[in-house]
C-alpha cells in the first residue's frame, strides 16, 4: 500500500491520578503516547512508545476549559502537532523514531513545560531524512493541485516532482518511505546509499491524490539516468 501515514500518536493521559499511575513495567513499551495537558504543562506517564503501521498514535487529555495546541518536536528534524479540545482526543502523527518532547500551549498563555518521550521503531519505519544535508530546501504547489486518481502513478510523479521542483538530475531510485500504512504517501530518492530528496502526496478525500512538497539539498544533484522502484 502506497498510502503512508502522516503520523501516529495518541496523546492521552487519563483524567486523574489513577490513570497516570498506570505506568508500564521497565523494559515495556506503550502502543500509544498518552499526554495530559494541564496547568503545569505536558505530562507523559509512559515515556517509551512503539509506532504503529500508520504512525505515532497520541491520546491527548486536555484538562483545561479551552482548546490547546500541542507539538511533538526535536531539534534535528522539526516536528508535528495539532489542536485538542477539552477532554480526550486521538491523533496520528507520522514522525520517525527517536527522542522527542511533547509540549502543550494554551492560547495567550504559552507553554508551562514540555515532557520527554522516546518513540521506538519495530522495523516498519523507512527514514525520510535527507543524508548529508544541514539545510534541506522544499518546494510545493500553491495551492496544492490534484495529480492523479491512481496510486500506482505516484512513484513516477515523485521522480518528476523532484526533478522539476528541486532540479535533481536523474540517476537515483525512487522508493516508498515513512510508515507502510500512513495516509500521506511519501517517496525518497536514493543514490549511492544516500537519501538525496523526498516527495510527498496527500489524499484528496475523494480517492485521488494532491501534490505535496519536494525536498532536497540545493547542492545535491545526482547525475545519470533515473530509475523508479515500485
C-alpha positions in Angstrom: 0.0 0.0 0.0 1.4 3.4 -1.0 -0.6 5.4 1.5 2.0 6.1 4.2 1.0 8.0 7.2 1.0 11.5 8.3 2.0 10.4 12.0 0.5 8.0 14.5 0.4 9.3 18.0 -2.1 9.1 20.8 -1.6 11.9 23.3 -3.8 10.9 26.2 -3.1 10.7 29.8 -6.1 9.9 31.9 -8.1 12.5 33.7 -7.0 11.5 37.2 -4.1 10.2 39.3 -5.2 6.6 38.8 -4.7 6.8 35.1 -1.3 8.4 35.4 -0.1 5.7 37.8 -0.7 3.0 35.2 2.9 3.2 34.1 4.2 0.1 32.3 6.9 -2.0 33.8 10.5 -1.1 32.9 11.5 -2.6 29.6 8.0 -2.5 28.1 6.5 0.0 25.7 3.1 1.5 25.2 1.3 1.4 21.9 0.2 5.0 22.1 1.6 8.2 23.5 -0.6 9.4 26.3 -0.2 13.1 27.0 -2.0 15.2 29.6 -2.2 18.9 29.0 -2.8 20.8 32.3 -1.9 24.0 34.1 1.5 22.6 34.8 2.3 21.8 31.2 2.5 18.4 29.5 2.7 15.1 31.4 3.6 11.7 29.8 3.2 8.8 32.2 4.5 6.2 29.7 7.6 7.7 28.2 8.5 4.8 25.8 6.1 4.1 23.0 6.1 2.0 19.8 5.0 3.3 16.5 2.1 1.6 14.7 2.0 0.8 11.0 0.3 4.2 10.3 2.5 6.3 12.6 2.6 7.5 16.2 -0.8 7.4 17.9 -1.4 10.0 20.5 -4.2 10.4 23.1 -4.3 13.9 24.3 -6.2 14.7 27.5 -6.8 18.4 27.8 -7.6 19.3 31.4 -8.3 22.9 30.6 -11.6 24.5 29.6 -10.2 25.8 26.3 -8.7 24.3 23.2 -4.9 23.7 23.5 -2.3 23.2 20.8 0.3 20.5 21.2 3.6 19.9 19.4 6.0 17.0 19.2 9.5 18.2 18.4 13.2 17.6 18.3 15.9 19.9 17.2 17.4 17.8 14.3 14.2 17.2 12.3 11.4 19.5 13.2 8.2 18.0 14.4 4.4 18.0 14.1 1.4 18.9 16.2 -2.3 19.8 16.3 -5.1 21.1 18.4 -7.0 19.3 21.1 -10.4 20.3 22.6 -11.2 19.9 26.3 -11.4 16.2 27.2 -9.6 13.4 25.5 -8.9 13.3 21.7 -6.9 11.0 19.5 -4.4 11.9 16.8 -1.9 10.3 14.5 1.5 11.8 13.6 4.0 10.5 11.1 7.2 11.2 12.9 10.2 8.9 12.9 11.7 7.0 15.9 14.0 8.7 18.4 13.8 11.0 21.4 11.1 13.8 21.3 9.4 16.3 23.6 5.7 16.9 23.8 4.5 20.5 24.6 1.1 21.9 25.3 0.2 25.5 24.5 -2.8 27.4 25.8 -3.7 30.4 23.6 -2.4 33.7 25.1 -0.7 31.8 27.9 2.1 29.9 26.2 3.6 26.7 27.4 4.1 25.6 31.0 6.7 23.0 30.2 7.5 20.0 27.9 7.6 16.3 28.6 10.2 13.9 27.0 9.4 10.6 25.5 11.1 8.0 23.1 9.4 6.6 20.0 10.7 3.1 19.3 10.8 1.6 15.8 9.7 -2.0 15.4 11.3 -2.3 12.0 8.5 -0.7 10.0 9.9 2.8 9.6 11.7 3.8 6.4 13.7 7.0 7.1 12.6 10.2 5.3 15.7 12.2 6.5 17.9 13.6 3.8 21.5 12.5 4.2 24.5 14.8 4.4 22.3 17.9 4.3 22.2 20.5 7.0 19.5 22.7 5.5 17.2 20.9 3.1 15.1 23.1 0.8 11.5 22.5 -0.1 9.1 23.5 -2.9 5.4 22.7 -3.4 2.4 23.7 -5.4 0.5 26.7 -4.1 -2.3 25.8 -3.8 -1.9 22.0 -3.9 -3.4 20.5 -7.0 -4.8 17.1 -7.8 -2.2 14.9 -9.6 -3.8 11.5 -10.1 -6.6 9.1 -9.1 -4.2 6.1 -9.5 -1.8 5.5 -6.5 0.4 3.4 -8.8 1.4 6.5 -10.7 2.8 8.2 -7.6 6.4 6.8 -7.8 6.8 8.3 -11.3 5.2 11.5 -10.3 7.6 11.7 -7.3 10.5 11.4 -9.7 9.2 14.1 -11.9 8.4 16.4 -8.9 12.0 16.1 -7.6 13.4 16.9 -11.0 11.0 19.7 -11.8 10.7 21.4 -8.4 14.2 20.7 -7.0 16.3 20.4 -10.1 17.6 17.0 -9.2 19.2 15.4 -12.2 18.3 11.7 -12.9 20.3 8.9 -11.6 18.5 7.7 -8.4 16.0 5.1 -7.4 12.6 6.2 -6.0 11.1 4.1 -3.2 8.3 4.4 -0.6 9.3 5.9 2.8 7.8 6.6 6.2 5.3 4.1 7.6 3.7 1.4 5.5 0.1 2.4 6.2 0.3 6.1 6.8 -2.3 8.3 5.0 0.3 10.6 3.4 2.3 9.0 0.6 6.0 9.9 0.7 8.8 8.7 -1.5 12.6 9.1 -1.1 15.2 9.4 -3.8 18.2 7.2 -3.2 21.7 7.5 -4.7 24.8 5.6 -3.5 23.1 4.5 -0.3 22.1 8.1 0.5 18.7 9.7 0.5 19.0 12.8 -1.6 15.4 14.0 -1.7 11.8 13.3 -0.8 8.4 13.9 -2.4 5.0 13.7 -0.7 1.4 13.4 -1.7 -1.9 13.7 0.2 -5.3 12.0 -0.2 -7.9 14.5 -1.6 -10.7 12.8 0.3 -12.3 11.6 -3.0 -10.0 8.7 -3.9 -7.4 10.9 -5.6 -4.1 12.5 -4.6 -2.8 16.0 -4.2 0.8 17.1 -4.6 2.8 17.8 -1.5 6.3 19.1 -1.0 9.5 18.1 -2.8 12.6 18.4 -0.6 16.3 18.1 -1.4 19.6 19.7 -0.8 20.3 22.6 -3.2 23.8 21.4 -3.9 23.0 17.7 -4.1 22.3 17.0 -7.7 23.0 13.4 -8.8 23.7 12.6 -12.5 22.9 9.6 -14.6 19.6 8.0 -15.7 16.5 7.8 -13.4 15.1 4.6 -12.1 11.7 4.1 -10.4 11.1 1.2 -8.0 7.6 0.2 -7.0 
